[in-house]
Amino acid sequence: EEFSFTINFVSGVQSFVPDIYIYRSSERGREVHLDGFTGTNAADITLYNTKDDVNGTYNTANGLPWAIEVVTLDKSFKHPKEKKDILVAYPNFQTWAQSQGLQLTNWISTPVLSNVFGN
């Protein structure tokens, strides 16, 4: 489905970062958010600190995000192949993520070609 909407910014607001997230339709409380966002009121907070989640941050104990949003003007991002960990497909991703985007900012341009689609 396609939809559109308009956002009217309050004076002085320079940007808008939406909280785009997914959840299981059969278990509404199981949410996955981008780094920097918290669960909604419908999130099951009893799941925080279980498995590999640090207090509902949607990050692993090693500082890796559960989800990322990749936007490139030239559509250069190549998805990891099925069942390939992003750390195998993009070896520099871990350093980039753990540094909160300050190191290896070009991680997206150095995939292991045998582990990504489009080759």
PDB file as gemmi writes it, atoms N, CA and C in Angstrom:
CRYST1    1.000    1.000    1.000  90.00  90.00  90.00 P 1                      
ATOM      1  N   GLU A   1       0.827  -1.173   0.000  1.00  0.00           N  
ATOM      2  CA  GLU A   1       0.000   0.000   0.000  1.00  0.00           C  
ATOM      3  C   GLU A   1       0.877   1.244   0.000  1.00  0.00           C  
ATOM      4  N   GLU A   2       0.403   2.264  -0.620  1.00  0.00           N  
ATOM      5  CA  GLU A   2       1.124   3.524  -0.655  1.00  0.00           C  
ATOM      6  C   GLU A   2       0.306   4.580   0.059  1.00  0.00           C  
ATOM      7  N   PHE A   3       0.984   5.405   0.850  1.00  0.00           N  
ATOM      8  CA  PHE A   3       0.294   6.485   1.533  1.00  0.00           C  
ATOM      9  C   PHE A   3       1.225   7.677   1.629  1.00  0.00           C  
ATOM     10  N   SER A   4       0.663   8.823   1.892  1.00  0.00           N  
ATOM     11  CA  SER A   4       1.474  10.023   2.062  1.00  0.00           C  
ATOM     12  C   SER A   4       0.907  10.832   3.213  1.00  0.00           C  
ATOM     13  N   PHE A   5       1.745  11.690   3.747  1.00  0.00           N  
ATOM     14  CA  PHE A   5       1.317  12.561   4.833  1.00  0.00           C  
ATOM     15  C   PHE A   5       2.171  13.814   4.821  1.00  0.00           C  
ATOM     16  N   THR A   6       1.711  14.818   5.518  1.00  0.00           N  
ATOM     17  CA  THR A   6       2.410  16.092   5.607  1.00  0.00           C  
ATOM     18  C   THR A   6       2.746  16.363   7.063  1.00  0.00           C  
ATOM     19  N   ILE A   7       3.958  16.843   7.304  1.00  0.00           N  
ATOM     20  CA  ILE A   7       4.386  17.206   8.651  1.00  0.00           C  
ATOM     21  C   ILE A   7       4.635  18.709   8.658  1.00  0.00           C  
ATOM     22  N   ASN A   8       3.970  19.401   9.546  1.00  0.00           N  
ATOM     23  CA  ASN A   8       4.199  20.830   9.720  1.00  0.00           C  
ATOM     24  C   ASN A   8       5.058  21.016  10.961  1.00  0.00           C  
ATOM     25  N   PHE A   9       6.285  21.492  10.778  1.00  0.00           N  
ATOM     26  CA  PHE A   9       7.223  21.662  11.875  1.00  0.00           C  
ATOM     27  C   PHE A   9       6.934  22.930  12.660  1.00  0.00           C  
ATOM     28  N   VAL A  10       7.136  22.826  13.948  1.00  0.00           N  
ATOM     29  CA  VAL A  10       7.060  23.987  14.807  1.00  0.00           C  
ATOM     30  C   VAL A  10       8.280  24.852  14.497  1.00  0.00           C  
ATOM     31  N   SER A  11       8.154  26.124  14.629  1.00  0.00           N  
ATOM     32  CA  SER A  11       9.254  27.043  14.348  1.00  0.00           C  
ATOM     33  C   SER A  11      10.529  26.616  15.051  1.00  0.00           C  
ATOM     34  N   GLY A  12      11.620  26.518  14.321  1.00  0.00           N  
ATOM     35  CA  GLY A  12      12.914  26.154  14.880  1.00  0.00           C  
ATOM     36  C   GLY A  12      13.267  24.687  14.746  1.00  0.00           C  
ATOM     37  N   VAL A  13      12.317  23.835  14.452  1.00  0.00           N  
ATOM     38  CA  VAL A  13      12.598  22.409  14.293  1.00  0.00           C  
ATOM     39  C   VAL A  13      13.240  22.198  12.932  1.00  0.00           C  
ATOM     40  N   GLN A  14      14.408  21.566  12.930  1.00  0.00           N  
ATOM     41  CA  GLN A  14      15.170  21.399  11.695  1.00  0.00           C  
ATOM     42  C   GLN A  14      14.977  20.044  11.030  1.00  0.00           C  
ATOM     43  N   SER A  15      14.637  19.019  11.823  1.00  0.00           N  
ATOM     44  CA  SER A  15      14.520  17.687  11.234  1.00  0.00           C  
ATOM     45  C   SER A  15      13.523  16.847  12.020  1.00  0.00           C  
ATOM     46  N   PHE A  16      13.205  15.717  11.452  1.00  0.00           N  
ATOM     47  CA  PHE A  16      12.245  14.802  12.055  1.00  0.00           C  
ATOM     48  C   PHE A  16      12.744  13.388  11.818  1.00  0.00           C  
ATOM     49  N   VAL A  17      12.900  12.608  12.865  1.00  0.00           N  
ATOM     50  CA  VAL A  17      13.318  11.215  12.741  1.00  0.00           C  
ATOM     51  C   VAL A  17      12.184  10.347  13.274  1.00  0.00           C  
ATOM     52  N   PRO A  18      11.472   9.673  12.391  1.00  0.00           N  
ATOM     53  CA  PRO A  18      10.333   8.859  12.846  1.00  0.00           C  
ATOM     54  C   PRO A  18      10.800   7.576  13.524  1.00  0.00           C  
ATOM     55  N   ASP A  19      10.024   7.116  14.468  1.00  0.00           N  
ATOM     56  CA  ASP A  19      10.283   5.839  15.135  1.00  0.00           C  
ATOM     57  C   ASP A  19       9.590   4.755  14.322  1.00  0.00           C  
ATOM     58  N   ILE A  20      10.320   4.212  13.363  1.00  0.00           N  
ATOM     59  CA  ILE A  20       9.793   3.140  12.521  1.00  0.00           C  
ATOM     60  C   ILE A  20      10.143   1.831  13.211  1.00  0.00           C  
ATOM     61  N   TYR A  21       9.145   1.008  13.474  1.00  0.00           N  
ATOM     62  CA  TYR A  21       9.394  -0.233  14.195  1.00  0.00           C  
ATOM     63  C   TYR A  21       8.474  -1.333  13.699  1.00  0.00           C  
ATOM     64  N   ILE A  22       8.813  -2.559  14.088  1.00  0.00           N  
ATOM     65  CA  ILE A  22       7.989  -3.705  13.726  1.00  0.00           C  
ATOM     66  C   ILE A  22       7.558  -4.428  15.000  1.00  0.00           C  
ATOM     67  N   TYR A  23       6.515  -5.211  14.870  1.00  0.00           N  
ATOM     68  CA  TYR A  23       6.056  -6.046  15.976  1.00  0.00           C  
ATOM     69  C   TYR A  23       5.343  -7.258  15.405  1.00  0.00           C  
ATOM     70  N   ARG A  24       5.223  -8.278  16.238  1.00  0.00           N  
ATOM     71  CA  ARG A  24       4.534  -9.500  15.821  1.00  0.00           C  
ATOM     72  C   ARG A  24       3.036  -9.282  15.959  1.00  0.00           C  
ATOM     73  N   SER A  25       2.297  -9.513  14.900  1.00  0.00           N  
ATOM     74  CA  SER A  25       0.853  -9.291  14.965  1.00  0.00           C  
ATOM     75  C   SER A  25       0.183 -10.258  15.936  1.00  0.00           C  
ATOM     76  N   SER A  26       0.751 -11.439  16.103  1.00  0.00           N  
ATOM     77  CA  SER A  26       0.160 -12.408  17.026  1.00  0.00           C  
ATOM     78  C   SER A  26       0.577 -12.173  18.475  1.00  0.00           C  
ATOM     79  N   GLU A  27       1.610 -11.363  18.681  1.00  0.00           N  
ATOM     80  CA  GLU A  27       2.087 -11.027  20.026  1.00  0.00           C  
ATOM     81  C   GLU A  27       2.463  -9.547  20.017  1.00  0.00           C  
ATOM     82  N   ARG A  28       1.474  -8.695  20.155  1.00  0.00           N  
ATOM     83  CA  ARG A  28       1.661  -7.251  19.967  1.00  0.00           C  
ATOM     84  C   ARG A  28       2.794  -6.661  20.809  1.00  0.00           C  
ATOM     85  N   GLY A  29       3.078  -7.214  21.956  1.00  0.00           N  
ATOM     86  CA  GLY A  29       4.098  -6.672  22.841  1.00  0.00           C  
ATOM     87  C   GLY A  29       5.525  -6.898  22.394  1.00  0.00           C  
ATOM     88  N   ARG A  30       5.741  -7.770  21.403  1.00  0.00           N  
ATOM     89  CA  ARG A  30       7.098  -8.048  20.912  1.00  0.00           C  
ATOM     90  C   ARG A  30       7.450  -7.043  19.819  1.00  0.00           C  
ATOM     91  N   GLU A  31       8.135  -5.987  20.218  1.00  0.00           N  
ATOM     92  CA  GLU A  31       8.499  -4.918  19.302  1.00  0.00           C  
ATOM     93  C   GLU A  31      10.003  -4.907  19.042  1.00  0.00           C  
ATOM     94  N   VAL A  32      10.381  -4.390  17.888  1.00  0.00           N  
ATOM     95  CA  VAL A  32      11.786  -4.152  17.550  1.00  0.00           C  
ATOM     96  C   VAL A  32      11.867  -2.726  17.021  1.00  0.00           C  
ATOM     97  N   HIS A  33      12.687  -1.905  17.690  1.00  0.00           N  
ATOM     98  CA  HIS A  33      12.843  -0.499  17.335  1.00  0.00           C  
ATOM     99  C   HIS A  33      14.271  -0.228  16.883  1.00  0.00           C  
ATOM    100  N   LEU A  34      14.429   0.876  16.200  1.00  0.00           N  
ATOM    101  CA  LEU A  34      15.755   1.360  15.839  1.00  0.00           C  
ATOM    102  C   LEU A  34      16.470   1.838  17.094  1.00  0.00           C  
ATOM    103  N   ASP A  35      17.782   1.869  17.039  1.00  0.00           N  
ATOM    104  CA  ASP A  35      18.598   2.357  18.147  1.00  0.00           C  
ATOM    105  C   ASP A  35      18.187   3.785  18.497  1.00  0.00           C  
ATOM    106  N   GLY A  36      18.093   4.053  19.776  1.00  0.00           N  
ATOM    107  CA  GLY A  36      17.740   5.388  20.227  1.00  0.00           C  
ATOM    108  C   GLY A  36      16.269   5.566  20.533  1.00  0.00           C  
ATOM    109  N   PHE A  37      15.461   4.578  20.216  1.00  0.00           N  
ATOM    110  CA  PHE A  37      14.034   4.647  20.494  1.00  0.00           C  
ATOM    111  C   PHE A  37      13.669   3.606  21.546  1.00  0.00           C  
ATOM    112  N   THR A  38      12.641   3.883  22.285  1.00  0.00           N  
ATOM    113  CA  THR A  38      12.147   2.944  23.287  1.00  0.00           C  
ATOM    114  C   THR A  38      10.852   2.332  22.815  1.00  0.00           C  
ATOM    115  N   GLY A  39      10.404   1.319  23.511  1.00  0.00           N  
ATOM    116  CA  GLY A  39       9.163   0.659  23.158  1.00  0.00           C  
ATOM    117  C   GLY A  39       7.958   1.569  23.337  1.00  0.00           C  
ATOM    118  N   THR A  40       6.886   1.215  22.671  1.00  0.00           N  
ATOM    119  CA  THR A  40       5.644   1.963  22.817  1.00  0.00           C  
ATOM    120  C   THR A  40       4.944   1.511  24.102  1.00  0.00           C  
ATOM    121  N   ASN A  41       3.813   2.098  24.382  1.00  0.00           N  
ATOM    122  CA  ASN A  41       3.035   1.682  25.549  1.00  0.00           C  
ATOM    123  C   ASN A  41       2.556   0.237  25.426  1.00  0.00           C  
ATOM    124  N   ALA A  42       2.522  -0.278  24.208  1.00  0.00           N  
ATOM    125  CA  ALA A  42       2.084  -1.663  23.994  1.00  0.00           C  
ATOM    126  C   ALA A  42       3.224  -2.672  24.131  1.00  0.00           C  
ATOM    127  N   ALA A  43       4.464  -2.206  24.248  1.00  0.00           N  
ATOM    128  CA  ALA A  43       5.611  -3.113  24.367  1.00  0.00           C  
ATOM    129  C   ALA A  43       5.520  -3.895  25.675  1.00  0.00           C  
ATOM    130  N   ASP A  44       5.881  -5.159  25.609  1.00  0.00           N  
ATOM    131  CA  ASP A  44       5.889  -6.025  26.790  1.00  0.00           C  
ATOM    132  C   ASP A  44       7.205  -5.802  27.537  1.00  0.00           C  
ATOM    133  N   ILE A  45       7.166  -5.000  28.588  1.00  0.00           N  
ATOM    134  CA  ILE A  45       8.403  -4.660  29.300  1.00  0.00           C  
ATOM    135  C   ILE A  45       8.979  -5.835  30.074  1.00  0.00           C  
ATOM    136  N   THR A  46       8.221  -6.909  30.226  1.00  0.00           N  
ATOM    137  CA  THR A  46       8.780  -8.094  30.892  1.00  0.00           C  
ATOM    138  C   THR A  46       9.812  -8.777  30.007  1.00  0.00           C  
ATOM    139  N   LEU A  47       9.869  -8.396  28.728  1.00  0.00           N  
ATOM    140  CA  LEU A  47      10.855  -8.967  27.813  1.00  0.00           C  
ATOM    141  C   LEU A  47      12.191  -8.225  27.869  1.00  0.00           C  
ATOM    142  N   TYR A  48      12.205  -7.038  28.488  1.00  0.00           N  
ATOM    143  CA  TYR A  48      13.454  -6.291  28.605  1.00  0.00           C  
ATOM    144  C   TYR A  48      14.440  -7.090  29.451  1.00  0.00           C  
ATOM    145  N   ASN A  49      15.697  -7.026  29.078  1.00  0.00           N  
ATOM    146  CA  ASN A  49      16.779  -7.754  29.759  1.00  0.00           C  
ATOM    147  C   ASN A  49      16.653  -9.263  29.643  1.00  0.00           C  
ATOM    148  N   THR A  50      15.933  -9.735  28.651  1.00  0.00           N  
ATOM    149  CA  THR A  50      15.884 -11.176  28.379  1.00  0.00           C  
ATOM    150  C   THR A  50      16.580 -11.413  27.049  1.00  0.00           C  
ATOM    151  N   LYS A  51      17.025 -12.615  26.863  1.00  0.00           N  
ATOM    152  CA  LYS A  51      17.775 -12.951  25.644  1.00  0.00           C  
ATOM    153  C   LYS A  51      18.929 -11.966  25.485  1.00  0.00           C  
ATOM    154  N   ASP A  52      19.021 -11.294  24.336  1.00  0.00           N  
ATOM    155  CA  ASP A  52      20.139 -10.375  24.099  1.00  0.00           C  
ATOM    156  C   ASP A  52      19.610  -8.952  23.944  1.00  0.00           C  
ATOM    157  N   ASP A  53      18.999  -8.454  25.018  1.00  0.00           N  
ATOM    158  CA  ASP A  53      18.476  -7.094  25.041  1.00  0.00           C  
ATOM    159  C   ASP A  53      18.974  -6.412  26.310  1.00  0.00           C  
ATOM    160  N   VAL A  54      19.419  -5.189  26.173  1.00  0.00           N  
ATOM    161  CA  VAL A  54      19.905  -4.439  27.326  1.00  0.00           C  
ATOM    162  C   VAL A  54      18.831  -3.445  27.742  1.00  0.00           C  
ATOM    163  N   ASN A  55      18.061  -3.821  28.729  1.00  0.00           N  
ATOM    164  CA  ASN A  55      17.066  -2.951  29.357  1.00  0.00           C  
ATOM    165  C   ASN A  55      16.140  -2.238  28.377  1.00  0.00           C  
ATOM    166  N   GLY A  56      15.678  -2.963  27.375  1.00  0.00           N  
ATOM    167  CA  GLY A  56      14.731  -2.374  26.439  1.00  0.00           C  
ATOM    168  C   GLY A  56      15.316  -1.362  25.486  1.00  0.00           C  
ATOM    169  N   THR A  57      16.626  -1.405  25.273  1.00  0.00           N  
ATOM    170  CA  THR A  57      17.271  -0.460  24.353  1.00  0.00           C  
ATOM    171  C   THR A  57      17.271  -0.959  22.914  1.00  0.00           C  
ATOM    172  N   TYR A  58      16.876  -2.219  22.722  1.00  0.00           N  
ATOM    173  CA  TYR A  58      16.913  -2.846  21.400  1.00  0.00           C  
ATOM    174  C   TYR A  58      18.344  -2.880  20.854  1.00  0.00           C  
ATOM    175  N   ASN A  59      19.278  -3.094  21.772  1.00  0.00           N  
ATOM    176  CA  ASN A  59      20.691  -3.299  21.465  1.00  0.00           C  
ATOM    177  C   ASN A  59      21.166  -4.532  22.218  1.00  0.00           C  
ATOM    178  N   THR A  60      22.156  -5.205  21.650  1.00  0.00           N  
ATOM    179  CA  THR A  60      22.741  -6.361  22.326  1.00  0.00           C  
ATOM    180  C   THR A  60      23.707  -5.894  23.411  1.00  0.00           C  
ATOM    181  N   ALA A  61      24.134  -6.815  24.231  1.00  0.00           N  
ATOM    182  CA  ALA A  61      25.119  -6.491  25.271  1.00  0.00           C  
ATOM    183  C   ALA A  61      26.427  -6.008  24.648  1.00  0.00           C  
ATOM    184  N   ASN A  62      26.702  -6.399  23.406  1.00  0.00           N  
ATOM    185  CA  ASN A  62      27.910  -5.958  22.701  1.00  0.00           C  
ATOM    186  C   ASN A  62      27.726  -4.630  21.977  1.00  0.00           C  
ATOM    187  N   GLY A  63      26.581  -3.978  22.171  1.00  0.00           N  
ATOM    188  CA  GLY A  63      26.356  -2.676  21.566  1.00  0.00           C  
ATOM    189  C   GLY A  63      25.891  -2.703  20.130  1.00  0.00           C  
ATOM    190  N   LEU A  64      25.362  -3.839  19.682  1.00  0.00           N  
ATOM    191  CA  LEU A  64      24.869  -3.926  18.306  1.00  0.00           C  
ATOM    192  C   LEU A  64      23.359  -3.707  18.291  1.00  0.00           C  
ATOM    193  N   PRO A  65      22.869  -2.919  17.345  1.00  0.00           N  
ATOM    194  CA  PRO A  65      21.434  -2.649  17.279  1.00  0.00           C  
ATOM    195  C   PRO A  65      20.665  -3.852  16.740  1.00  0.00           C  
ATOM    196  N   TRP A  66      19.443  -3.994  17.196  1.00  0.00           N  
ATOM    197  CA  TRP A  66      18.572  -5.044  16.675  1.00  0.00           C  
ATOM    198  C   TRP A  66      18.110  -4.727  15.256  1.00  0.00           C  
ATOM    199  N   ALA A  67      18.008  -3.449  14.932  1.00  0.00           N  
ATOM    200  CA  ALA A  67      17.520  -3.035  13.613  1.00  0.00           C  
ATOM    201  C   ALA A  67      18.300  -1.801  13.170  1.00  0.00           C  
ATOM    202  N   ILE A  68      18.440  -1.658  11.868  1.00  0.00           N  
ATOM    203  CA  ILE A  68      19.066  -0.459  11.310  1.00  0.00           C  
ATOM    204  C   ILE A  68      18.225   0.013  10.131  1.00  0.00           C  
ATOM    205  N   GLU A  69      18.325   1.284   9.844  1.00  0.00           N  
ATOM    206  CA  GLU A  69      17.707   1.857   8.656  1.00  0.00           C  
ATOM    207  C   GLU A  69      18.842   2.308   7.761  1.00  0.00           C  
ATOM    208  N   VAL A  70      18.902   1.757   6.558  1.00  0.00           N  
ATOM    209  CA  VAL A  70      19.978   2.089   5.630  1.00  0.00           C  
ATOM    210  C   VAL A  70      19.378   2.893   4.479  1.00  0.00           C  
ATOM    211  N   VAL A  71      19.854   4.115   4.339  1.00  0.00           N  
ATOM    212  CA  VAL A  71      19.395   4.993   3.268  1.00  0.00           C  
ATOM    213  C   VAL A  71      20.623   5.425   2.477  1.00  0.00           C  
ATOM    214  N   THR A  72      20.634   5.123   1.195  1.00  0.00           N  
ATOM    215  CA  THR A  72      21.724   5.555   0.322  1.00  0.00           C  
ATOM    216  C   THR A  72      21.117   6.177  -0.926  1.00  0.00           C  
ATOM    217  N   LEU A  73      21.707   7.244  -1.390  1.00  0.00           N  
ATOM    218  CA  LEU A  73      21.190   7.902  -2.584  1.00  0.00           C  
ATOM    219  C   LEU A  73      21.334   7.032  -3.821  1.00  0.00           C  
ATOM    220  N   ASP A  74      22.410   6.247  -3.863  1.00  0.00           N  
ATOM    221  CA  ASP A  74      22.670   5.432  -5.049  1.00  0.00           C  
ATOM    222  C   ASP A  74      22.204   3.976  -4.886  1.00  0.00           C  
ATOM    223  N   LYS A  75      21.506   3.681  -3.790  1.00  0.00           N  
ATOM    224  CA  LYS A  75      20.994   2.334  -3.523  1.00  0.00           C  
ATOM    225  C   LYS A  75      22.110   1.292  -3.548  1.00  0.00           C  
ATOM    226  N   SER A  76      23.257   1.647  -2.980  1.00  0.00           N  
ATOM    227  CA  SER A  76      24.426   0.786  -3.025  1.00  0.00           C  
ATOM    228  C   SER A  76      24.440  -0.311  -1.968  1.00  0.00           C  
ATOM    229  N   PHE A  77      23.546  -0.229  -0.981  1.00  0.00           N  
ATOM    230  CA  PHE A  77      23.545  -1.250   0.064  1.00  0.00           C  
ATOM    231  C   PHE A  77      23.125  -2.585  -0.511  1.00  0.00           C  
ATOM    232  N   LYS A  78      23.917  -3.606  -0.236  1.00  0.00           N  
ATOM    233  CA  LYS A  78      23.612  -4.966  -0.691  1.00  0.00           C  
ATOM    234  C   LYS A  78      23.210  -5.775   0.548  1.00  0.00           C  
ATOM    235  N   HIS A  79      22.029  -6.335   0.505  1.00  0.00           N  
ATOM    236  CA  HIS A  79      21.527  -7.107   1.644  1.00  0.00           C  
ATOM    237  C   HIS A  79      22.359  -8.368   1.845  1.00  0.00           C  
ATOM    238  N   PRO A  80      22.626  -8.693   3.110  1.00  0.00           N  
ATOM    239  CA  PRO A  80      23.283  -9.983   3.369  1.00  0.00           C  
ATOM    240  C   PRO A  80      22.407 -11.123   2.838  1.00  0.00           C  
ATOM    241  N   LYS A  81      23.035 -12.162   2.385  1.00  0.00           N  
ATOM    242  CA  LYS A  81      22.287 -13.326   1.921  1.00  0.00           C  
ATOM    243  C   LYS A  81      21.526 -13.956   3.083  1.00  0.00           C  
ATOM    244  N   GLU A  82      20.524 -14.753   2.748  1.00  0.00           N  
ATOM    245  CA  GLU A  82      19.726 -15.429   3.762  1.00  0.00           C  
ATOM    246  C   GLU A  82      20.623 -16.164   4.740  1.00  0.00           C  
ATOM    247  N   LYS A  83      20.333 -15.998   6.009  1.00  0.00           N  
ATOM    248  CA  LYS A  83      21.027 -16.656   7.118  1.00  0.00           C  
ATOM    249  C   LYS A  83      22.485 -16.225   7.269  1.00  0.00           C  
ATOM    250  N   LYS A  84      22.867 -15.133   6.609  1.00  0.00           N  
ATOM    251  CA  LYS A  84      24.213 -14.582   6.776  1.00  0.00           C  
ATOM    252  C   LYS A  84      24.134 -13.426   7.769  1.00  0.00           C  
ATOM    253  N   ASP A  85      24.890 -13.517   8.819  1.00  0.00           N  
ATOM    254  CA  ASP A  85      24.965 -12.460   9.820  1.00  0.00           C  
ATOM    255  C   ASP A  85      25.542 -11.209   9.168  1.00  0.00           C  
ATOM    256  N   ILE A  86      25.026 -10.046   9.523  1.00  0.00           N  
ATOM    257  CA  ILE A  86      25.549  -8.803   8.946  1.00  0.00           C  
ATOM    258  C   ILE A  86      27.024  -8.624   9.277  1.00  0.00           C  
ATOM    259  N   LEU A  87      27.484  -9.204  10.380  1.00  0.00           N  
ATOM    260  CA  LEU A  87      28.898  -9.096  10.737  1.00  0.00           C  
ATOM    261  C   LEU A  87      29.781  -9.904   9.797  1.00  0.00           C  
ATOM    262  N   VAL A  88      29.225 -10.916   9.165  1.00  0.00           N  
ATOM    263  CA  VAL A  88      29.947 -11.713   8.174  1.00  0.00           C  
ATOM    264  C   VAL A  88      29.888 -11.005   6.817  1.00  0.00           C  
ATOM    265  N   ALA A  89      28.736 -10.418   6.507  1.00  0.00           N  
ATOM    266  CA  ALA A  89      28.568  -9.732   5.231  1.00  0.00           C  
ATOM    267  C   ALA A  89      29.291  -8.383   5.205  1.00  0.00           C  
ATOM    268  N   TYR A  90      29.309  -7.718   6.352  1.00  0.00           N  
ATOM    269  CA  TYR A  90      29.956  -6.402   6.473  1.00  0.00           C  
ATOM    270  C   TYR A  90      30.843  -6.405   7.716  1.00  0.00           C  
ATOM    271  N   PRO A  91      32.090  -6.846   7.606  1.00  0.00           N  
ATOM    272  CA  PRO A  91      32.971  -6.964   8.764  1.00  0.00           C  
ATOM    273  C   PRO A  91      33.197  -5.656   9.534  1.00  0.00           C  
ATOM    274  N   ASN A  92      33.093  -4.513   8.880  1.00  0.00           N  
ATOM    275  CA  ASN A  92      33.305  -3.234   9.560  1.00  0.00           C  
ATOM    276  C   ASN A  92      32.066  -2.723  10.291  1.00  0.00           C  
ATOM    277  N   PHE A  93      30.946  -3.415  10.124  1.00  0.00           N  
ATOM    278  CA  PHE A  93      29.703  -2.978  10.762  1.00  0.00           C  
ATOM    279  C   PHE A  93      29.813  -2.945  12.281  1.00  0.00           C  
ATOM    280  N   GLN A  94      30.450  -3.947  12.866  1.00  0.00           N  
ATOM    281  CA  GLN A  94      30.528  -4.027  14.318  1.00  0.00           C  
ATOM    282  C   GLN A  94      31.232  -2.813  14.920  1.00  0.00           C  
ATOM    283  N   THR A  95      32.366  -2.449  14.363  1.00  0.00           N  
ATOM    284  CA  THR A  95      33.099  -1.285  14.876  1.00  0.00           C  
ATOM    285  C   THR A  95      32.270  -0.023  14.706  1.00  0.00           C  
ATOM    286  N   TRP A  96      31.627   0.116  13.561  1.00  0.00           N  
ATOM    287  CA  TRP A  96      30.778   1.285  13.307  1.00  0.00           C  
ATOM    288  C   TRP A  96      29.654   1.356  14.332  1.00  0.00           C  
ATOM    289  N   ALA A  97      28.960   0.257  14.541  1.00  0.00           N  
ATOM    290  CA  ALA A  97      27.821   0.247  15.463  1.00  0.00           C  
ATOM    291  C   ALA A  97      28.264   0.493  16.901  1.00  0.00           C  
ATOM    292  N   GLN A  98      29.320  -0.170  17.311  1.00  0.00           N  
ATOM    293  CA  GLN A  98      29.781  -0.030  18.694  1.00  0.00           C  
ATOM    294  C   GLN A  98      30.353   1.356  18.982  1.00  0.00           C  
ATOM    295  N   SER A  99      30.793   2.052  17.947  1.00  0.00           N  
ATOM    296  CA  SER A  99      31.307   3.409  18.125  1.00  0.00           C  
ATOM    297  C   SER A  99      30.192   4.443  17.960  1.00  0.00           C  
ATOM    298  N   GLN A 100      28.956   3.967  17.852  1.00  0.00           N  
ATOM    299  CA  GLN A 100      27.785   4.827  17.637  1.00  0.00           C  
ATOM    300  C   GLN A 100      27.930   5.667  16.370  1.00  0.00           C  
ATOM    301  N   GLY A 101      28.506   5.038  15.356  1.00  0.00           N  
ATOM    302  CA  GLY A 101      28.617   5.664  14.051  1.00  0.00           C  
ATOM    303  C   GLY A 101      29.791   6.597  13.864  1.00  0.00           C  
ATOM    304  N   LEU A 102      30.716   6.614  14.816  1.00  0.00           N  
ATOM    305  CA  LEU A 102      31.845   7.532  14.713  1.00  0.00           C  
ATOM    306  C   LEU A 102      33.049   6.946  13.984  1.00  0.00           C  
ATOM    307  N   GLN A 103      33.201   5.631  14.008  1.00  0.00           N  
ATOM    308  CA  GLN A 103      34.342   4.988  13.351  1.00  0.00           C  
ATOM    309  C   GLN A 103      33.866   4.171  12.152  1.00  0.00           C  
ATOM    310  N   LEU A 104      34.748   3.966  11.216  1.00  0.00           N  
ATOM    311  CA  LEU A 104      34.479   3.173  10.002  1.00  0.00           C  
ATOM    312  C   LEU A 104      33.138   3.544   9.366  1.00  0.00           C  
ATOM    313  N   THR A 105      32.967   4.821   9.138  1.00  0.00           N  
ATOM    314  CA  THR A 105      31.707   5.323   8.579  1.00  0.00           C  
ATOM    315  C   THR A 105      31.445   4.813   7.161  1.00  0.00           C  
ATOM    316  N   ASN A 106      32.434   4.227   6.552  1.00  0.00           N  
ATOM    317  CA  ASN A 106      32.263   3.671   5.204  1.00  0.00           C  
ATOM    318  C   ASN A 106      31.993   2.160   5.235  1.00  0.00           C  
ATOM    319  N   TRP A 107      31.552   1.624   6.362  1.00  0.00           N  
ATOM    320  CA  TRP A 107      31.333   0.180   6.501  1.00  0.00           C  
ATOM    321  C   TRP A 107      30.448  -0.369   5.389  1.00  0.00           C  
ATOM    322  N   ILE A 108      29.539   0.443   4.919  1.00  0.00           N  
ATOM    323  CA  ILE A 108      28.579  -0.005   3.909  1.00  0.00           C  
ATOM    324  C   ILE A 108      29.239  -0.263   2.554  1.00  0.00           C  
ATOM    325  N   SER A 109      30.400   0.327   2.330  1.00  0.00           N  
ATOM    326  CA  SER A 109      31.066   0.186   1.024  1.00  0.00           C  
ATOM    327  C   SER A 109      32.057  -0.963   0.977  1.00  0.00           C  
ATOM    328  N   THR A 110      32.133  -1.757   2.048  1.00  0.00           N  
ATOM    329  CA  THR A 110      33.110  -2.851   2.073  1.00  0.00           C  
ATOM    330  C   THR A 110      32.473  -4.198   2.413  1.00  0.00           C  
ATOM    331  N   PRO A 111      31.475  -4.624   1.633  1.00  0.00           N  
ATOM    332  CA  PRO A 111      30.883  -5.929   1.922  1.00  0.00           C  
ATOM    333  C   PRO A 111      31.786  -7.064   1.454  1.00  0.00           C  
ATOM    334  N   VAL A 112      31.586  -8.227   2.039  1.00  0.00           N  
ATOM    335  CA  VAL A 112      32.205  -9.448   1.526  1.00  0.00           C  
ATOM    336  C   VAL A 112      31.249  -9.928   0.437  1.00  0.00           C  
ATOM    337  N   LEU A 113      31.649  -9.769  -0.808  1.00  0.00           N  
ATOM    338  CA  LEU A 113      30.743  -9.973  -1.938  1.00  0.00           C  
ATOM    339  C   LEU A 113      30.089 -11.350  -1.972  1.00  0.00           C  
ATOM    340  N   SER A 114      30.787 -12.366  -1.508  1.00  0.00           N  
ATOM    341  CA  SER A 114      30.201 -13.710  -1.533  1.00  0.00           C  
ATOM    342  C   SER A 114      29.087 -13.871  -0.493  1.00  0.00           C  
ATOM    343  N   ASN A 115      28.935 -12.899   0.405  1.00  0.00           N  
ATOM    344  CA  ASN A 115      27.910 -12.979   1.465  1.00  0.00           C  
ATOM    345  C   ASN A 115      26.750 -12.013   1.309  1.00  0.00           C  
ATOM    346  N   VAL A 116      26.704 -11.306   0.160  1.00  0.00           N  
ATOM    347  CA  VAL A 116      25.609 -10.365  -0.072  1.00  0.00           C  
ATOM    348  C   VAL A 116      24.923 -10.654  -1.406  1.00  0.00           C  
ATOM    349  N   PHE A 117      23.676 -10.216  -1.518  1.00  0.00           N  
ATOM    350  CA  PHE A 117      22.935 -10.371  -2.776  1.00  0.00           C  
ATOM    351  C   PHE A 117      23.418  -9.336  -3.791  1.00  0.00           C  
ATOM    352  N   GLY A 118      23.212  -9.653  -5.053  1.00  0.00           N  
ATOM    353  CA  GLY A 118      23.493  -8.693  -6.106  1.00  0.00           C  
ATOM    354  C   GLY A 118      24.837  -8.849  -6.762  1.00  0.00           C  
ATOM    355  N   ASN A 119      25.438 -10.042  -6.662  1.00  0.00           N  
ATOM    356  CA  ASN A 119      26.742 -10.251  -7.282  1.00  0.00           C  
ATOM    357  C   ASN A 119      26.692 -11.418  -8.239  1.00  0.00           C  
TER     358      ASN A 119                                                      
END                                                                             
